[in-house]
C-alpha cells in the first residue's frame, strides 16, 4: 500500500509539473503578445518620418488637406475597430428588438381590449344609475 501511495504521489507531482510548465509557456506567450501590442501602439504614436516629410511642391496643397484627415482617422481607429467587432452582434440584437416589438404590440392589443371593457362597464354603470334615478 505504501508503494501505491508513493506511486500516486509521484504521478500527481508529475501531472502538476506538466500543468505548471504548460501554464508557464502560455503565460510567456501571452506576455509576448501583450508586448507586441504595446510596441505596436508606441510605433503608431511616433511619427514615421520624424519632423520632415519630403513632398513635391505641386502636391503640398493635397498633403495639407490630407494630413488632418489622417490624424482624425488615426485618432478614431481604436473606436472604429471596436465598432467593427460589434457588427456580428447586430443581427442578434435586431432579432431581440423584433421580439420586443412583437411583445409590445401584443400587450398594446391586450391593453386596448381592457380599455374597451372598462368603457363598456362605465356605460353599463351610467345606464344602471340613470335607470335607478328615473324610477
C-alpha positions in Angstrom: 0.0 0.0 0.0 2.9 2.4 0.7 4.2 1.7 -2.8 0.8 2.6 -4.2 0.7 5.8 -2.2 4.2 6.7 -3.4 3.3 5.9 -6.9 0.1 8.1 -6.8 2.1 10.9 -5.1 4.8 10.7 -7.8 2.2 10.6 -10.5 0.3 13.7 -9.1 3.7 15.5 -8.8 4.4 14.7 -12.5 1.0 15.9 -13.5 1.3 19.1 -11.5 4.8 19.8 -13.0 3.3 19.3 -16.5 0.4 21.6 -15.8 2.9 24.2 -14.4 5.1 24.1 -17.4 2.0 24.4 -19.7 0.9 27.4 -17.7 4.3 29.0 -17.8 4.5 28.6 -21.6 1.0 30.0 -22.0 2.0 32.9 -19.7 5.1 33.7 -21.7 3.1 33.5 -25.0 0.5 36.0 -23.6 3.3 38.3 -22.4 4.9 38.3 -25.8 1.5 39.1 -27.4 1.0 41.9 -24.9 4.5 43.3 -25.5 3.8 43.2 -29.3 0.6 45.2 -28.9 2.3 47.7 -26.6 5.2 48.2 -29.0 2.8 48.5 -32.0 0.8 51.2 -30.2 4.1 53.0 -29.4 5.2 52.8 -33.0 1.8 54.1 -34.2 2.1 57.1 -31.9 5.6 58.0 -33.0 5.9 59.9 -36.3 7.3 57.7 -39.1 9.4 60.4 -40.8 10.3 62.3 -37.6 9.9 66.1 -38.3 10.0 66.4 -42.1 8.2 64.7 -44.9 9.5 65.4 -48.3 6.7 66.3 -50.7 6.8 67.7 -54.1 5.8 71.3 -54.4 2.8 70.6 -56.6 1.4 68.2 -54.0 1.6 70.5 -50.9 -2.0 71.6 -51.2 -3.2 68.0 -51.3 -1.0 66.9 -48.4 -2.1 69.8 -46.3 -5.7 68.7 -46.9 -4.9 65.0 -46.3 -2.9 65.4 -43.1 -5.8 66.4 -40.8 -7.9 63.6 -42.3 -5.1 61.1 -41.5 -4.8 62.4 -37.9 -8.5 62.2 -37.5 -8.5 58.6 -38.8 -5.7 57.5 -36.5 -7.5 59.1 -33.5 -10.7 57.2 -34.3 -9.1 54.0 -35.3 -9.5 52.2 -32.0 -13.2 53.1 -31.7 -13.8 52.1 -35.3 -12.1 48.7 -34.7 -14.3 48.2 -31.6 -17.3 49.1 -33.7 -16.4 46.6 -36.4 -16.1 43.9 -33.7 -19.7 44.5 -32.7 -21.1 44.1 -36.2 -21.7 40.3 -35.9 -23.9 41.0 -32.8 -26.1 43.4 -34.7 -28.3 40.6 -36.2 -28.8 39.1 -32.8 -29.8 42.5 -31.3 -32.1 43.2 -34.2 -33.9 39.9 -33.5 -34.2 40.8 -29.9 -35.7 44.1 -30.8 -38.2 42.5 -33.2 -39.2 40.1 -30.4 -39.7 43.1 -28.0 -41.7 45.0 -30.6 -43.9 42.0 -31.1 -44.4 41.6 -27.4 -45.2 45.3 -27.1 -47.7 45.0 -29.9 -49.5 42.1 -28.2 -49.5 44.0 -24.9 -50.9 47.1 -26.6 -53.7 45.0 -28.1 -54.4 43.5 -24.7 -54.5 46.9 -23.2 -56.9 48.1 -25.9 -59.2 45.2 -25.1 -59.1 46.1 -21.4 -59.9 49.7 -22.2 -62.9 48.7 -24.3 -64.1 46.5 -21.4 -63.7 49.4 -19.0 -65.6 51.8 -21.3 -68.4 49.2 -21.7 -68.5 48.7 -17.9 -68.8 52.5 -17.4 -71.5 52.8 -19.9 -73.4 50.0 -18.1 -72.9 51.7 -14.8 -74.2 55.0 -16.2 -77.3 53.3 -17.7 -77.9 51.5 -14.5 -77.7 54.7 -12.5 -79.9 56.5 -14.9 -82.5 53.8 -14.8 -82.4 53.9 -10.9 -82.7 57.7 -11.0 -85.7 57.7 -13.3 -87.7 55.3 -11.0 
